[in-house]
Amino acid sequence: MRKKIFALCFLLLLLGFYAKAGKPPEGLKVFISVDMEGVAGVIHWEDVSRSGKDYHLFRKLMTEETNAAIEGALAAGATEILVRDSHGSARNILPDFLHPEALLLRDWSGSPFVMMEGVDETFDAVVFIGYHARAGTPNAVLKHTMTGTIFNAVLNGKKMPEAGINGFIAGHFNVPVVMVAGDLAITKQAQELFGDVEVVAVKEGIGKAAKMLHPKKAQEMIKKKVEKALKRLKDFKPYKPNPPYTMEVTYTDENIVNRASWYPGAKRTGDRSVAFTSNDFMDVLKFFMFAR
């Protein structure tokens, strides 16, 4: 009887504490940015184009990989999940097919955060699904950096895939990237940038071709790796290059360099390259938005 009374008193004390604090203890808050080129099964630009004859199939697979990541996050204790549709029109993920426990952010607002719009300092972790390698990477599926006009984006001396630029944004808010899924090339680039990040290589490029996991197998692995990553969250650190930040962009077309070099503070550094340096994170991000 005394044990029951003690347990009841302890419970009342806890309830009183949380009432005083104003809210119950929170679970994990997870941000998931989803691209399409790195989804299992995708191999051609037609696959990820709204006019492609099989586009509906691949947007379904994109949604299923997203659901796998959501399920992994929920299994690890996530209570808030925001999914950012980050490909093309940003209207690819099927809203009615998406896991109901996640919020979905669609379309572009014009913000320089682009693929990371919605992230802030309240999130605990960032997950990248369907990502691809940077432009010019050998044996990589549909490799590019933001647009077809950029050949290289270099931040503080390091070549950046989109995952690197987006990890830089997450790091600004002190949020670590914990898991990356895509082709083998981007998983290697992610580990070079973020260290011991969890990865799932759903396919391996062989020139323009690729050998791939079955979509269901890829989804199973994504779920397990997201759960594993979030359960070892303390092992990850935000990606935070030291200021000053120098962003140098090399283009495929010298005419674009002429336009980009007019950005206030930007300097032309070569026939097809322009650079911008600042101690201010947002200034660098605005330059990169203009430079694309």
N, C-alpha and C positions, 0 to 999 in steps of 0.2 A: 504494500500500500504506500509506504514511504517513497519507494522508487517511482511509482506512478505520479505521486504528488510532485516530486522533484522534477520529473520529465515535463509535467504540465507547466510548472513554474518557469522552467528553462525556455519552453516554447513561447510562453507569454512575454518573457524578457526579449526574445528575438523579435517577436511581432511588434513589441513596443519600440525596439531599436529601429526597425525598418519603417515604422509609421513616423518616427521622429525624423528619419532621413528623407522621408517623402516618397520613396519608391522602393520596390523590392530589388534584390541584386540582379544585375543585368547579365545576359548571356553574350555570346560573341556577335559582333556586327561585321558582316562580310560583304565586300564589293567584288562583283564578278564582271569583268569586261570581256565581251565575246566578239571575236572576229570570225571570218568564215573560211578563209583560204586554208587554215590549218585543221579543218574538220576532217575526220576519217571519211574516205571515199572521194573527196574533192581532188581533182587533178587538173582541170582546165578552167580558163577564165569564163567560159560559157556556164560552168557549174555554179558560179557565184554571181552571175548577172541576172537581173530580173527578167530579161528577155530570153534567157536560156531555156531550152525545152525541158530540162530536168531540174530547173531551179527549185521548184516546189519540193522535190525529194530532198535536196541538199539543205534547204532551210529547215526542213523537218529534222534532219540529222543534226543540224546546228542546235536546234531547240532541245533535242534529246541529250546532246553532250552537256548543254547548259543544265538540264534537269539532273543529270548525274552529279554535276558539281554542287548543285543545291542540296541534293540528298546527302552527299558527303559532308557538307557544311552543317546540315541539321543533325546528322549523326554525331558530329563533334560538339554539339551544343549551341549552334548558332540560333539566335532568336530574331535577328533582323538581317535580311539579305536584299541587296539591290543589284539587279542585273542591268548592265549597260549594253544595249545592242550597238556594236561598234563597227559594223561593216557597211560600206557603200551608202545606201539611203538611210541606214539605221532603222529600217523597218523590215527586218528579215525574220526575227524570232516570232513564232506563232503565239500570240497572246493567250489564246484559249487552250493551247497545248502546254504552256509553261506551268511548272509546278506552282500551285496556288499560294505557297508560303513565301514566294518572292515578289518583290516589286520590280516592275519593268520600266526602264527609261528608253524611250524611242525618239527617233528623229534628231536633227541637229538644231541647236539654239543659236549658233554663231559664237559660242564661248571658246576661248583658246584651250580649254581642258579637253575638248573633242571626245576622244575615246574614254576619257576618265571623268567626264562630266557627272557630277553627283557625289564624287568622293570628297571627304573632308576629314578633319582630325578625330571625328567620333568613331571611325571605323577601326577595327582591330587587324584586318588582313585584307589583302587583294589577291584575287585569283584571275589568271588569264586563260581563256579557252579559245581554241580555234586560231591560235596565233601562227605567224610565219616569220621566216628569216628576213634579214635586211637585204636591200637591193645588192646585186652582184655576188651573192653567196652561191658557190657551186653546189650542185646536187641538193637544191632546195625547191620546194613546191611553191609556185606562184610567188616567188620572192619579190619584194618591193619595199620601199620606205615611204609610207603615207600616200604619195602620188607617183605616177609614172615619170614625173619630171625631175625627181630627186635621185641622184646616183649614190650620194653619201651624205649622211648627217653625222657630224662628229662633235661630241660634247666633252670638253676638257681632255681632248686627245683620244677619246674612245669612240669607235664607230658604233652608232646606235641603230638597233632594230626598233620597230615601234614599241616593243616590250620595254626597251631601255628608256625611251622618252616617257612612256607611261609610268614606268617605275620611278623615274625622276619626279614626276608629278605626285605620285603616291608618297614618295619620300619627303616632299615638301610639307606634307601633312603628318609626317612621322608614322606612316602606315607601311608595313613591309609587304613585299610580294612574296607569297609563300608557295605558290604552285603555278606551273605553266604547262599547258597542253598544246600540242601542234606537231609539226614535223620534226624529225630528228635534228635538223639544222638549228631550229629556233631553241630547242631544249638545250643544246650545247651553248648557244649564245647567251641564253638566260643564266646558265650556271656560271659562265665567265663573268657576268655582271653582278649577279645577286648572291653568288656563293652556293651554299648547300641547299638550294631551293628544290622542292619536290617537282618532278617533271613526269609527263607522259608523252612519249613519242608515238603518235598514232600512225605514222607512216615515215618512210625513208625515201628521199628523192634519189633518182638515178637519171641524171640529165633532166629531161622534161617529163620523164615517167616517174613512177613511184610504186613501191610495194607497201601494202597497207594492212592494218589490222581490220578484222570485221568490225563494223560499227558497234555492235553489242559488246564485243570484247573491249573496245576502246572506252565505251561508256562505263563499263565495270571498273576498269583501271582508274578512270578519272574520279569516280566516286571514292574509291579506296585511298587514292593519293590526296584528295582534298581533305578527307577525314584525318589521315595521317599527319598532313601538314598542320592543320589547326590544333591537333593534339600536342604538337611540339612547337607551338607558336613562340614560346620564349627563346627558341633557337635562332629566330630570324631578326634581322635588323633592317630598318628602312634604307633604301638606296639614296645616299645623300653625298654627291660630289661636293668638294670644297669650293666655295667662291674664291675669286671671281669665276663666273661661268662664261666659257667661250663656246659658242655654237657656230660651227662652220658648215655650210651647206654647199655641196657640189652638185651641179645640175647637168642634165643631158643636153640642154639647149642654152646656148650663150645668151639668147635674147631674154630669157628669164632672169639671168644674172644681172642684166642691165636694170631691170625693174627692181629686183631685190636690193641692189646696191643703193637705191634711193631711200631705203628705210633709215630714219635718223639714227646715227651712230654706227651704221653698218659700213664695212670696208671691203672692197673687192680684193681678194687674195690670189686670184689666178684667172685664167681665161674663162673658167666655168664655175668659179667658187666665190662665195662672199661670207664674211664672218661678222659676228656681233659679240661684244663682251660687256658684262654687267655683273655687279654684285647682287642685283635684284632678280630673284627667280621669275617674277611676273614679267619683267621687261624682256627676259630671254624667251619666255613662252610666247609673248606677243610678237616678237621678231620671227620666231619659227612659224607662227600662224600666218604672218604676212608673207614669209619667204616661200611657203608652199605654193 
